[in-house]
Amino acid sequence: MDSDNQLIRKSYLIYAIILITTGVSLGAIGAHGLEKLVEDGVLEAKNVTSWKTGVLYQLLMAGGIILMILLEGFYRLNSLKVPLLILSIGVTLFSFSIYILVLNHMWDISILKKIMIPLTPTGGILMITAWVIFLLKIVTHKK
């Protein structure tokens, strides 16, 4: 059972590192590529602000995943499979729906907008839920 938990922790650690790597890359795209599109009148400044919000939350939640993994071992908590899964799904829905919505300002695919818009708040709610579950696990933990 402990080897299962180690594999789960390793998988989420890898996912967090992927989120960080893509977050830094997408941040650079936002700072350089999208800013140029604003100058050219293709995008509005608010689109770049939205993109930066997606990047910020992606990086913060990647750090949060790593923090959960570290604190699970430090506090010897029972498995954090549920909050880790919910947080991972939440940040993916939140950030990547924002990226797609920003890019869709250029693509103008109406069905894509209809699909993506509800995913952003859903991802946000899932991120909050994951942190509440994590908080409850720490508060109710008996060493």
C-alpha positions as CSV (number, residue, x, y, z in Angstrom):
1,M,0.0,0.0,0.0
2,D,2.8,2.4,0.8
3,S,4.4,1.8,-2.6
4,D,1.0,2.7,-4.2
5,N,1.1,6.0,-2.3
6,Q,4.7,6.6,-3.4
7,L,3.7,6.0,-7.0
8,I,0.8,8.4,-6.6
9,R,3.0,11.1,-5.0
10,K,5.6,10.7,-7.8
11,S,2.8,11.0,-10.5
12,Y,1.5,14.2,-8.9
13,L,5.0,15.5,-8.5
14,I,5.7,14.9,-12.2
15,Y,2.4,16.6,-13.1
16,A,3.3,19.6,-10.9
17,I,6.7,19.9,-12.7
18,I,4.9,19.7,-16.1
19,L,2.6,22.5,-14.9
20,I,5.5,24.6,-13.8
21,T,7.4,24.0,-17.1
22,T,4.4,24.8,-19.2
23,G,3.4,27.7,-16.9
24,V,6.8,29.4,-17.4
25,S,6.6,28.8,-21.1
26,L,3.1,30.1,-21.4
27,G,4.0,33.1,-19.3
28,A,6.8,33.9,-21.7
29,I,4.4,33.6,-24.6
30,G,2.0,36.0,-22.9
31,A,4.7,38.5,-22.0
32,H,6.2,38.5,-25.5
33,G,3.9,37.1,-28.1
34,L,0.6,38.2,-26.9
35,E,1.8,41.7,-26.0
36,K,2.8,42.0,-29.6
37,L,-0.7,41.0,-30.7
38,V,-2.1,43.7,-28.5
39,E,0.2,46.3,-30.2
40,D,-1.0,45.0,-33.6
41,G,-4.6,45.3,-32.5
42,V,-5.3,41.6,-32.8
43,L,-6.0,41.2,-29.1
44,E,-7.0,43.5,-26.3
45,A,-5.0,44.2,-23.2
46,K,-7.6,42.5,-21.1
47,N,-6.9,39.2,-23.0
48,V,-3.3,39.4,-21.9
49,T,-4.4,40.1,-18.3
50,S,-6.6,37.0,-18.5
51,W,-3.7,34.9,-19.9
52,K,-1.5,36.1,-17.0
53,T,-4.2,35.1,-14.5
54,G,-4.2,31.6,-16.0
55,V,-0.4,31.4,-15.8
56,L,-0.4,32.7,-12.2
57,Y,-2.9,30.1,-11.0
58,Q,-1.2,27.4,-12.9
59,L,2.1,28.1,-11.2
60,L,0.6,28.7,-7.7
61,M,-1.4,25.4,-7.9
62,A,1.6,23.5,-9.1
63,G,3.5,24.7,-6.1
64,G,0.4,23.8,-4.0
65,I,0.6,20.2,-5.3
66,I,4.2,20.0,-4.3
67,L,3.3,21.5,-0.9
68,M,0.5,19.0,-0.3
69,I,2.9,16.1,-1.2
70,L,5.6,17.4,1.3
71,L,3.1,18.1,4.1
72,E,1.5,14.7,3.6
73,G,4.8,13.2,4.6
74,F,5.6,15.7,7.3
75,Y,2.3,15.3,9.1
76,R,2.0,11.7,8.2
77,L,-1.5,12.3,6.8
78,N,-3.6,9.7,5.3
79,S,-3.6,9.6,1.6
80,L,-4.2,12.9,-0.1
81,K,-5.4,11.3,-3.3
82,V,-8.7,13.2,-3.3
83,P,-7.5,16.7,-2.8
84,L,-4.5,16.2,-5.2
85,L,-6.8,14.8,-7.9
86,I,-9.4,17.6,-7.4
87,L,-6.7,20.3,-7.4
88,S,-5.0,18.9,-10.5
89,I,-8.3,18.8,-12.4
90,G,-9.3,22.2,-11.2
91,V,-6.1,24.0,-12.2
92,T,-6.2,22.3,-15.6
93,L,-9.8,23.3,-16.3
94,F,-9.2,26.8,-15.0
95,S,-6.0,27.8,-16.6
96,F,-6.3,26.0,-19.9
97,S,-9.8,27.2,-20.5
98,I,-8.5,30.7,-20.0
99,Y,-5.7,30.1,-22.6
100,I,-8.2,28.7,-25.1
101,L,-10.6,31.6,-24.5
102,V,-7.9,34.1,-25.1
103,L,-6.7,32.4,-28.3
104,N,-10.3,32.1,-29.4
105,H,-10.5,35.9,-29.7
106,M,-8.4,35.3,-32.8
107,W,-10.0,32.1,-33.9
108,D,-13.6,33.2,-33.2
109,I,-15.1,29.7,-33.0
110,S,-18.4,30.3,-31.2
111,I,-18.9,26.7,-30.0
112,L,-15.5,26.7,-28.4
113,K,-16.4,29.8,-26.4
114,K,-19.6,28.1,-25.3
115,I,-17.8,25.0,-24.1
116,M,-14.9,26.8,-22.4
117,I,-16.7,29.5,-20.5
118,P,-18.2,27.2,-17.8
119,L,-14.9,25.3,-17.4
120,T,-13.2,28.3,-15.9
121,P,-15.4,28.8,-12.8
122,T,-15.8,25.0,-12.5
123,G,-12.0,24.8,-12.3
124,G,-11.9,27.6,-9.7
125,I,-14.5,25.8,-7.5
126,L,-12.5,22.6,-7.8
127,M,-9.3,24.3,-6.7
128,I,-11.1,25.9,-3.7
129,T,-12.7,22.5,-2.8
130,A,-9.3,20.8,-2.9
131,W,-7.8,23.3,-0.5
132,V,-10.8,23.0,1.9
133,I,-10.4,19.2,1.9
134,F,-6.7,19.6,2.5
135,L,-7.4,22.0,5.4
136,L,-9.9,19.6,6.9
137,K,-7.4,16.7,6.7
138,I,-4.8,18.8,8.6
139,V,-7.2,20.2,11.2
140,T,-8.7,16.8,11.9
141,H,-5.4,14.9,11.9
142,K,-4.4,13.2,15.1
143,K,-0.8,12.4,15.4
